[in-house]
Amino acid sequence: MIHDNGADFEVEFMTLGGDTVAVHTLLANQVRPVKQKEIAHVREIAESLDYFPNSIM
């Protein structure tokens, strides 16, 4: 979701299986468009999500 005419964005972080891990609001300078030839970087999620204290899950 885009807020304030592109000043900030609501970003959903997901697993490759489609499960939501976190939703955060980020400033425009903290995000960029996905590029056509990029490959998703895969890593396993930690058992505890304590490092996402403000996440909506």
N, CA, C and O of each residue as an XYZ file, in Angstrom:
228
protein
N       0.847     -1.158      0.000
C       0.000      0.000      0.000
C       0.903      1.233      0.000
O       1.928      1.259      0.680
N       0.517      2.248     -0.761
C       1.296      3.480     -0.861
C       0.592      4.558     -0.044
O      -0.624      4.731     -0.138
N       1.381      5.287      0.768
C       0.838      6.359      1.606
C       1.451      7.702      1.227
O       2.561      7.759      0.697
N       0.733      8.765      1.496
C       1.238     10.144      1.350
C       1.884     10.391     -0.014
O       2.991     10.924     -0.089
N       1.197     10.006     -1.087
C       1.698     10.216     -2.456
C       3.083      9.635     -2.675
O       3.909     10.248     -3.351
N       3.349      8.472     -2.118
C       4.627      7.794     -2.327
C       5.693      8.112     -1.311
O       6.847      7.725     -1.496
N       5.345      8.812     -0.233
C       6.327      9.132      0.807
C       6.695      7.899      1.622
O       7.832      7.759      2.073
N       5.721      7.002      1.807
C       6.003      5.751      2.511
C       5.113      4.635      1.980
O       4.107      4.873      1.312
N       5.520      3.404      2.303
C       4.880      2.220      1.752
C       4.626      1.205      2.856
O       5.438      1.046      3.767
N       3.503      0.528      2.767
C       3.209     -0.609      3.645
C       3.767     -1.836      2.926
O       3.317     -2.169      1.830
N       4.746     -2.511      3.536
C       5.439     -3.619      2.880
C       5.158     -4.914      3.632
O       5.301     -4.981      4.853
N       4.756     -5.941      2.886
C       4.494     -7.246      3.478
C       5.665     -8.164      3.166
O       6.036     -8.335      2.005
N       6.250     -8.755      4.206
C       7.341     -9.708      4.057
C       6.730    -11.098      4.135
O       6.038    -11.438      5.095
N       7.001    -11.904      3.094
C       6.347    -13.203      2.964
C       7.358    -14.315      2.712
O       8.455    -14.082      2.204
N       6.961    -15.521      3.079
C       7.739    -16.696      2.705
C       7.452    -16.987      1.232
O       6.480    -16.472      0.679
N       8.285    -17.803      0.597
C       8.025    -18.168     -0.792
C       6.760    -19.001     -0.920
O       6.212    -19.133     -2.014
N       6.292    -19.567      0.191
C       5.038    -20.312      0.199
C       3.814    -19.428      0.353
O       2.687    -19.923      0.302
N       4.012    -18.123      0.542
C       2.903    -17.182      0.621
C       2.447    -16.806      2.016
O       1.474    -16.066      2.160
N       3.128    -17.300      3.062
C       2.749    -16.950      4.437
C       3.348    -15.595      4.816
O       4.523    -15.342      4.553
N       2.551    -14.730      5.429
C       3.035    -13.425      5.879
C       3.897    -13.592      7.114
O       3.509    -14.270      8.066
N       5.078    -12.966      7.095
C       5.985    -12.981      8.234
C       5.846    -11.676      9.008
O       5.835    -11.681     10.239
N       5.740    -10.550      8.286
C       5.639     -9.247      8.937
C       5.074     -8.230      7.950
O       5.180     -8.398      6.735
N       4.478     -7.180      8.489
C       4.022     -6.033      7.700
C       4.589     -4.800      8.373
O       4.372     -4.579      9.564
N       5.324     -3.983      7.599
C       5.954     -2.782      8.147
C       5.726     -1.600      7.215
O       5.573     -1.775      6.006
N       5.704     -0.399      7.779
C       5.672      0.818      6.984
C       7.107      1.280      6.804
O       7.832      1.467      7.781
N       7.519      1.464      5.553
C       8.878      1.900      5.234
C       8.834      3.191      4.440
O       7.890      3.434      3.689
N       9.853      4.018      4.607
C       9.971      5.253      3.840
C      10.346      4.926      2.400
O      10.900      3.863      2.118
N      10.042      5.845      1.495
C      10.311      5.624      0.072
C      11.779      5.323     -0.198
O      12.092      4.546     -1.100
N      12.689      5.928      0.573
C      14.120      5.687      0.334
C      14.595      4.348      0.906
O      15.773      4.012      0.781
N      13.709      3.588      1.525
C      14.056      2.277      2.071
C      13.596      1.124      1.186
O      13.854     -0.036      1.507
N      12.924      1.419      0.082
C      12.435      0.382     -0.821
C      12.832      0.713     -2.254
O      13.190      1.848     -2.568
N      12.762     -0.292     -3.111
C      12.998     -0.097     -4.537
C      12.161     -1.112     -5.297
O      11.758     -2.130     -4.732
N      11.896     -0.849     -6.564
C      11.120     -1.815     -7.349
C      11.894     -3.122     -7.539
O      13.125     -3.130     -7.552
N      11.166     -4.206     -7.683
C      11.764     -5.502     -8.006
C      12.213     -5.445     -9.465
O      11.526     -4.877    -10.314
N      13.374     -6.038     -9.745
C      13.892     -6.054    -11.121
C      13.555     -7.391    -11.782
O      13.490     -8.421    -11.110
N      13.347     -7.371    -13.071
C      12.902     -8.519    -13.851
C      13.798     -9.744    -13.684
O      13.291    -10.864    -13.624
N      15.112     -9.562    -13.607
C      16.028    -10.706    -13.594
C      16.584    -11.025    -12.209
O      17.598    -11.715    -12.104
N      15.948    -10.544    -11.155
C      16.391    -10.856     -9.803
C      15.933    -12.248     -9.386
O      14.921    -12.753     -9.872
N      16.683    -12.853     -8.488
C      16.345    -14.153     -7.926
C      16.025    -13.951     -6.445
O      16.761    -13.268     -5.732
N      14.928    -14.546     -5.991
C      14.565    -14.442     -4.573
C      15.652    -15.103     -3.729
O      16.078    -16.220     -4.023
N      16.095    -14.418     -2.690
C      17.092    -14.968     -1.772
C      16.355    -15.777     -0.709
O      15.425    -15.277     -0.077
N      16.762    -16.998     -0.519
C      16.046    -17.886      0.389
C      16.869    -18.155      1.640
O      18.056    -18.472      1.562
N      16.222    -18.023      2.794
C      16.813    -18.422      4.069
C      15.677    -18.807      4.992
O      14.559    -18.306      4.876
N      15.979    -19.690      5.894
C      14.962    -20.183      6.815
C      14.645    -19.131      7.879
O      15.528    -18.397      8.323
N      13.393    -19.069      8.274
C      12.969    -18.131      9.315
C      13.370    -18.692     10.673
O      13.246    -19.891     10.925
N      13.855    -17.806     11.548
C      14.231    -18.214     12.900
C      13.008    -18.721     13.652
O      11.882    -18.334     13.342
N      13.221    -19.575     14.626
C      12.123    -20.115     15.441
C      11.333    -19.006     16.122
O      10.106    -19.070     16.204
N      12.043    -17.984     16.614
C      11.403    -16.878     17.318
C      11.418    -15.647     16.431
O      12.440    -15.335     15.821
N      10.298    -14.947     16.352
C      10.237    -13.717     15.574
C      10.372    -12.495     16.466
O       9.852    -11.429     16.136
N      11.065    -12.634     17.595
C      11.241    -11.527     18.528
C      11.979    -10.351     17.903
O      11.882     -9.231     18.406
N      12.712    -10.578     16.820
C      13.432     -9.490     16.175
C      12.498     -8.635     15.311
O      12.955     -7.656     14.720
N      11.212     -8.970     15.220
C      10.205     -8.150     14.565
C       9.189     -7.686     15.614
O       8.023     -8.074     15.540
N       9.597     -6.872     16.582
C       8.714     -6.549     17.702
C       7.439     -5.788     17.311
O       6.439     -5.875     18.024
N       7.452     -5.049     16.204
C       6.274     -4.260     15.819
C       5.519     -4.868     14.652
O       4.736     -4.180     13.997
N       5.740     -6.138     14.384
C       5.108     -6.791     13.242
C       3.636     -7.051     13.485
O       3.196     -7.264     14.614
N       2.894     -7.028     12.401
C       1.502     -7.444     12.429
C       1.485     -8.860     11.894
O       1.842     -9.084     10.737
N       1.080     -9.822     12.707
C       1.077    -11.206     12.249
C      -0.245    -11.856     12.538
O      -0.438    -13.030     12.222
